[in-house]
Amino acid sequence: QDTLEMCTRENEFKSILFALCYFHAVVAERRKFGPQGWNRSYPFNTGDLTISVNVLYNYLEASSKVPYDDLRYLFGEIMYGGHITDDWDRRLCKTYLEEFIKPEMLEGELLLAPGFPLPGNMDYNGYHQYIDDALPPESPYLYGLHPNAEIGFLTQTSEKLFRVVLEMQPWDTSMGERGVATREETVKALLEEMLEKLVDEFNIAELMAKVEERTPYVVVAFQECERMNILTSEIKRSLKELDLGLKGELTMTSDMENLQNALFLDMVPESWIKRAYPSTASLGTWFADLLTRIKELEAWTADFSLPSAVWLAGFFNPQSFLTAIMQSTARKNEWPLDKMTLQCDVTKKNREDFASPPREGAYVHGLFMEGARWDTQTGIITDARLKELTPAMPVIFIKAIPADKQDIRSTYPCPVYKTRQRGPTYVWTFNLKTRENPSKWVLAGVALLLQI
């Protein structure tokens, strides 16, 4: 009650204070939604709120008008923003403050969440009573998220739990009476199957001899082949070594034991992860995905003509391919590369509908949207359907244009990530059309993912 009464400009102070407390609750609790909540986890604490209230008091006492912009800047960039290290998280924090702290709050028509308007001037007990009566039950809607966010976060939590239970199983499972295969036999069968499916490495010298002109796309293809060779040679080396260890021809080392454990638990071994691309898949899915990537590369390097629709997720480094689109357009039109940007138009077609690549740019497929979905009919972002966590996107046409020709009106700058872990797996930003205010999609944590 003392805090509520400390400022002479009671109405403004109480309104902004209430909005600030709601903002604090939202940013702190949003962490439980994992990467869809915040790209990285931040230590927001009550100290941030206390000092923000002091700043609010000092500013209101010192000026006749309410300095909304200054307040939002101080809260979003300094008090809370001081913890934030990711640009997308900074945008999210800023958007919350723009939605919660604005001149309309004093006119009594500001909704902090669906069905939860900002209350008027009350005393301490009045506010408590108001929150008890009016605050809707806990749900992702209170954060601006879609209910699917909760399904995703609960699924990941239970998967983690099962993974831990699996890892806690006793190790020495020797041959039981029921004729269950031993651990070694399971690993050996898996190991032989993998070695059989892995093809020879790419012969880069031979491929280079085939190429007349080293275009930006050809350079990307070579880089991808080199990276793939490093990964597949490590996989073969470690599997053959383990095979000899299991036969008793080599002494088992700790590395070999780790590899054996990983194969048995359906996890991607550490030494492979180091040389591979970010992925959250289990070993079986990961290996199938690896074989698909090799096939795509083989098809591309057969004659080095760009595939009709490129699988963007199939690259170790998707950024290099997107940059190559800009480079080849810049060379063709003699434009400066640093004044160019990518424009992406979402088509209404799927991969099978394309027989040849476009004259300029590229068609890319294999992206998924999290937090919302793409409405193919109207060509805009729209609310996700329940239980459809990551709907697939149609093919996207990407071409390079001069930056000053870019039209970003009624678009949402949507981050593209390699996996659901978001954060460090950021690839690019695609501007997607929207009829709603882009802030809605910022709060909903909408992003494009290359793998799910």
C-alpha positions in Angstrom: 0.0 0.0 0.0 2.9 2.4 0.8 4.3 1.8 -2.7 1.0 2.6 -4.3 0.7 5.8 -2.4 4.3 7.1 -2.8 3.7 9.0 -6.1 1.8 12.2 -6.4 0.6 11.3 -9.9 -1.5 8.4 -8.6 -3.4 7.4 -11.7 -0.5 7.1 -14.1 1.8 5.5 -11.4 -0.7 2.8 -10.5 -1.6 1.9 -14.1 2.0 1.6 -15.2 3.0 -0.2 -12.0 0.3 -2.8 -12.5 1.3 -3.3 -16.2 4.9 -3.6 -15.1 4.1 -6.3 -12.5 2.2 -8.2 -15.2 5.1 -7.8 -17.6 7.5 -9.1 -14.9 5.3 -12.2 -14.3 5.1 -12.9 -18.0 8.8 -12.6 -18.9 9.8 -14.7 -15.8 7.2 -17.4 -16.3 7.6 -17.6 -20.1 11.0 -19.4 -19.6 9.1 -22.6 -19.0 8.1 -22.8 -22.6 11.8 -23.5 -23.6 13.2 -22.0 -26.8 9.7 -21.0 -28.0 9.5 -18.8 -24.9 13.0 -17.4 -24.9 15.9 -18.3 -27.2 18.1 -18.4 -24.1 17.2 -18.6 -20.5 17.7 -15.4 -18.5 17.9 -14.8 -14.7 15.0 -12.2 -14.5 14.4 -11.5 -10.8 12.4 -9.3 -8.4 15.3 -6.9 -8.2 14.7 -5.9 -11.9 11.1 -5.1 -10.9 12.0 -3.1 -7.8 14.5 -0.9 -9.6 12.1 -0.4 -12.5 9.4 0.9 -10.0 12.0 3.3 -8.6 12.8 4.6 -12.1 9.1 5.0 -12.9 8.6 7.0 -9.7 11.5 9.3 -10.4 10.5 9.9 -14.0 6.8 10.6 -13.1 7.8 13.0 -10.3 10.2 14.9 -12.6 8.1 15.5 -15.8 4.6 16.8 -16.5 3.9 14.4 -19.3 4.4 10.6 -19.0 7.6 9.8 -21.0 6.4 6.4 -22.4 9.2 6.0 -24.8 11.9 6.7 -22.2 10.3 4.3 -19.7 10.0 1.5 -22.2 13.6 2.0 -23.3 14.9 1.9 -19.7 12.8 -1.2 -18.7 13.4 -3.0 -22.0 17.0 -2.2 -22.8 18.5 -1.6 -19.4 16.7 -3.1 -16.5 15.4 -6.3 -18.1 17.4 -5.9 -21.3 20.6 -6.0 -19.4 20.2 -9.8 -19.0 19.3 -10.3 -22.7 22.0 -11.5 -25.1 19.9 -12.5 -28.1 18.5 -10.0 -30.6 15.3 -11.9 -31.1 14.7 -12.0 -27.3 15.4 -8.3 -27.2 12.7 -7.8 -29.8 10.3 -9.9 -27.8 10.9 -7.9 -24.6 10.5 -4.6 -26.4 7.2 -5.8 -28.0 5.7 -6.8 -24.6 6.5 -3.3 -23.3 5.0 -1.7 -26.4 1.8 -3.7 -25.9 1.5 -3.2 -22.1 2.8 0.4 -21.6 1.3 2.9 -23.9 -0.9 6.1 -23.7 -4.1 4.1 -24.2 -3.6 2.6 -20.7 -5.1 5.6 -19.1 -8.2 5.6 -21.3 -9.2 2.3 -19.7 -9.2 0.1 -22.8 -6.0 -1.9 -22.5 -6.1 -5.7 -22.4 -3.1 -7.3 -20.8 -4.3 -10.7 -21.9 -7.5 -11.9 -23.6 -10.3 -11.3 -21.0 -7.9 -9.4 -18.6 -8.2 -5.6 -18.8 -5.9 -3.3 -17.0 -7.7 -2.3 -13.8 -8.4 1.3 -12.8 -7.3 3.1 -9.6 -7.7 0.8 -6.5 -6.0 0.1 -3.2 -3.7 -2.8 -2.4 -6.5 -5.1 -1.3 -8.6 -4.1 -4.3 -5.9 -5.1 -6.7 -5.5 -8.5 -5.0 -9.3 -9.0 -5.2 -9.3 -8.0 -8.8 -6.5 -10.5 -9.7 -8.3 -13.3 -7.9 -11.6 -12.5 -9.7 -10.5 -11.4 -13.1 -7.3 -13.2 -14.0 -8.1 -16.1 -16.5 -6.8 -19.6 -15.6 -3.1 -20.2 -16.4 -2.7 -20.9 -20.1 -0.3 -20.0 -23.0 -2.8 -17.2 -24.0 -1.7 -15.1 -21.0 1.8 -14.9 -22.7 0.5 -14.3 -26.2 1.5 -17.8 -27.1 -0.7 -20.5 -28.8 -1.9 -23.4 -26.7 0.3 -25.7 -28.9 3.3 -24.2 -27.1 2.2 -26.0 -23.9 1.9 -29.3 -25.8 5.4 -28.9 -27.2 6.9 -28.1 -23.9 5.2 -31.0 -22.0 6.2 -33.4 -24.8 9.8 -32.4 -24.5 9.7 -32.7 -20.7 8.3 -36.2 -20.9 10.9 -37.2 -23.6 13.7 -36.0 -21.3 12.2 -38.0 -18.4 12.1 -41.2 -20.5 15.6 -40.6 -21.8 16.9 -40.4 -18.2 15.0 -43.6 -17.2 16.5 -45.4 -20.2 20.0 -44.3 -19.3 19.5 -45.6 -15.8 19.0 -49.1 -16.9 21.5 -51.7 -15.6 24.4 -52.1 -18.0 25.4 -55.8 -17.6 22.4 -57.3 -19.3 23.8 -60.7 -20.3 21.9 -63.3 -22.3 18.7 -64.0 -20.3 16.5 -67.2 -20.4 14.1 -65.6 -22.7 16.7 -65.4 -25.4 17.0 -61.6 -25.5 19.9 -60.4 -27.6 22.8 -59.1 -25.6 24.0 -55.5 -25.8 27.0 -56.4 -27.9 24.9 -58.3 -30.4 22.4 -55.4 -30.7 25.3 -52.9 -31.3 27.1 -55.3 -33.7 24.0 -55.7 -35.9 23.4 -51.9 -36.0 27.0 -51.2 -36.7 27.1 -53.6 -39.7 23.9 -52.2 -41.1 25.3 -48.7 -40.9 28.7 -49.5 -42.5 26.8 -51.3 -45.3 24.6 -48.3 -46.1 27.4 -45.7 -46.1 28.6 -45.0 -49.6 32.1 -44.0 -50.7 33.2 -40.5 -50.0 32.9 -37.8 -52.6 35.9 -37.6 -54.9 36.4 -33.9 -54.9 39.3 -33.8 -57.4 37.2 -35.7 -59.9 34.2 -33.4 -59.3 36.4 -30.3 -59.7 37.6 -31.6 -63.1 34.0 -31.7 -64.3 33.3 -28.1 -63.6 34.0 -25.4 -66.2 33.0 -22.3 -64.1 33.1 -22.1 -60.4 29.8 -20.3 -59.8 28.8 -19.4 -56.2 26.5 -22.5 -56.2 29.3 -24.8 -57.3 31.5 -23.5 -54.5 28.7 -24.2 -52.0 28.4 -27.8 -53.4 32.1 -28.4 -52.9 32.1 -27.1 -49.4 29.1 -29.4 -48.6 30.9 -32.4 -50.1 34.1 -31.7 -48.1 32.1 -31.4 -44.8 30.2 -34.6 -45.6 33.4 -36.4 -46.3 34.8 -35.4 -42.9 31.7 -36.6 -41.2 31.3 -39.9 -43.0 35.0 -40.8 -42.7 34.8 -40.3 -38.9 31.6 -42.5 -38.8 33.4 -45.3 -40.8 36.6 -45.0 -38.8 34.9 -45.2 -35.4 32.5 -48.0 -36.4 35.3 -50.2 -37.8 37.4 -49.6 -34.7 34.5 -50.6 -32.4 33.9 -53.7 -34.6 37.4 -54.8 -34.0 37.1 -54.1 -30.3 33.9 -56.2 -30.0 35.7 -59.1 -31.9 38.5 -58.8 -29.3 41.1 -57.8 -31.9 41.6 -54.4 -30.3 41.6 -53.2 -26.7 38.3 -51.4 -25.8 39.1 -47.7 -25.1 36.8 -45.2 -23.4 35.9 -43.7 -26.8 34.8 -47.1 -28.1 32.7 -47.7 -25.0 31.0 -44.3 -25.4 30.3 -45.1 -29.0 28.8 -48.5 -28.0 26.6 -46.9 -25.3 25.4 -44.3 -27.7 24.5 -46.9 -30.4 22.7 -49.0 -27.8 20.7 -46.0 -26.4 19.8 -44.7 -30.0 21.8 -41.5 -29.4 24.1 -39.7 -31.9 27.7 -40.3 -30.7 29.7 -37.3 -29.4 32.5 -37.6 -32.0 29.9 -37.5 -34.9 28.0 -34.5 -33.4 31.2 -32.5 -33.4 31.6 -32.9 -37.2 27.9 -32.8 -38.0 25.1 -30.2 -38.3 22.9 -29.3 -35.3 20.1 -31.8 -34.8 17.8 -33.0 -32.1 17.0 -36.4 -33.7 17.6 -39.8 -32.2 20.3 -41.9 -33.9 17.9 -43.9 -36.2 16.2 -40.8 -37.6 19.5 -38.9 -37.7 21.2 -41.6 -39.8 18.3 -41.9 -42.2 18.4 -38.1 -42.5 22.2 -38.3 -43.2 21.6 -40.8 -46.1 19.0 -38.4 -47.6 21.5 -35.5 -47.4 24.1 -37.6 -49.2 21.6 -38.5 -52.0 20.7 -34.9 -52.5 24.4 -34.0 -52.8 25.0 -36.8 -55.2 22.1 -35.7 -57.4 23.4 -32.1 -57.3 27.0 -32.9 -58.1 26.1 -35.3 -60.9 25.9 -32.3 -63.3 26.1 -29.3 -61.0 22.8 -27.9 -62.3 20.7 -26.4 -59.5 17.9 -28.8 -58.4 14.3 -27.6 -59.3 13.6 -27.2 -55.6 16.4 -27.1 -53.1 16.1 -28.9 -49.7 17.5 -26.0 -47.5 17.7 -28.2 -44.4 20.0 -30.6 -46.3 23.0 -28.2 -45.9 25.6 -28.2 -43.2 25.6 -24.4 -43.8 22.3 -23.2 -45.2 23.5 -19.5 -44.9 26.2 -20.2 -47.6 23.5 -21.3 -50.1 21.3 -18.2 -49.3 24.4 -16.0 -49.7 25.2 -17.7 -53.0 21.7 -16.6 -54.3 22.7 -13.0 -53.6 26.2 -13.5 -55.1 25.0 -15.0 -58.4 22.4 -12.3 -58.8 24.9 -9.5 -57.9 27.4 -10.8 -60.5 24.7 -11.1 -63.2 23.4 -7.6 -62.7 26.6 -6.0 -61.6 25.0 -4.9 -58.3 27.0 -4.2 -55.1 26.6 -7.3 -52.8 26.4 -5.3 -49.6 23.4 -3.3 -50.8 21.3 -6.5 -51.5 18.8 -8.5 -49.6 16.7 -11.6 -50.0 13.0 -11.5 -50.8 11.0 -14.6 -50.2 7.6 -15.3 -51.8 5.7 -18.3 -50.5 4.2 -20.2 -53.4 1.1 -22.2 -53.4 2.8 -25.4 -54.6 4.7 -28.3 -53.2 8.1 -29.7 -54.2 6.7 -32.1 -56.8 5.0 -29.3 -58.8 8.3 -27.9 -59.9 10.2 -29.3 -62.9 13.0 -26.7 -63.3 14.7 -24.0 -61.2 13.7 -20.4 -61.6 15.7 -18.1 -63.9 17.0 -16.2 -60.9 17.1 -17.2 -57.3 15.9 -20.6 -56.1 12.9 -22.6 -54.9 13.5 -24.0 -51.4 11.4 -26.6 -49.6 11.4 -28.5 -46.3 10.6 -25.7 -43.9 8.2 -25.9 -41.0 6.5 -23.1 -39.0 6.3 -23.1 -35.2 3.8 -20.9 -33.3 1.5 -20.3 -36.2 0.7 -21.7 -39.7 0.8 -20.5 -43.3 -2.6 -20.0 -45.0 -1.9 -21.0 -48.6 -5.2 -19.7 -49.9 -4.8 -16.1 -48.7 -1.0 -16.1 -48.6 -0.6 -14.9 -45.0 0.4 -16.1 -41.5 -2.6 -17.2 -39.5 -3.3 -18.9 -36.2 -2.1 -22.5 -35.8 -4.5 -25.4 -35.5 -4.7 -27.2 -32.2 -2.2 -30.1 -32.0 -0.5 -29.2 -35.3 2.8 -28.1 -33.7 4.9 -27.6 -36.8 2.9 -27.5 -40.0 5.0 -27.7 -43.2 5.4 -24.7 -45.4 4.8 -24.7 -49.2 7.8 -24.2 -51.5 9.4 -20.7 -51.0 10.8 -18.7 -53.9 13.9 -16.8 -52.8 15.5 -14.2 -54.9 17.9 -11.4 -54.4 16.9 -7.7 -54.8 18.5 -4.3 -54.1 17.8 -3.5 -50.4 16.1 -0.2 -51.2 13.5 -2.0 -53.4 12.4 -4.1 -50.4 8.8 -3.7 -49.4 8.4 -4.6 -45.7 4.9 -3.1 -45.1 2.5 -5.6 -43.4 5.2 -8.2 -43.0 6.5 -10.1 -40.0 10.3 -10.5 -40.0 10.4 -14.2 -39.2 13.6 -15.8 -37.9 14.7 -19.1 -39.5 16.4 -21.7 -37.3 18.0 -25.1 -38.0 16.3 -26.9 -35.1 13.8 -26.4 -32.3 16.6 -25.4 -30.0 16.6 -22.0 -31.8 19.1 -19.6 -30.2 22.5 -20.4 -31.8 21.0 -22.3 -34.7 19.8 -19.0 -36.4 20.1 -19.0 -40.2 18.3 -16.0 -41.7 15.3 -13.7 -41.5 12.4 -14.2 -44.0 9.8 -11.4 -44.3 6.4 -13.1 -44.3 3.1 -11.4 -45.2 0.6 -10.8 -42.4 -2.7 -8.9 -42.1 -2.4 -8.8 -38.3 -0.1 -6.6 -36.3 3.4 -8.3 -36.5 3.6 -7.9 -32.7 1.1 -10.8 -32.4 3.6 -13.2 -34.0 6.5 -11.8 -32.0 4.7 -12.7 -28.7 3.6 -16.1 -30.1 7.3 -17.0 -30.8 6.6 -17.7 -34.4 9.7 -19.0 -36.3 10.6 -21.2 -39.3 12.5 -24.4 -38.6 14.5 -26.5 -41.0 14.2 -29.6 -38.9 11.6 -30.9 -36.4 
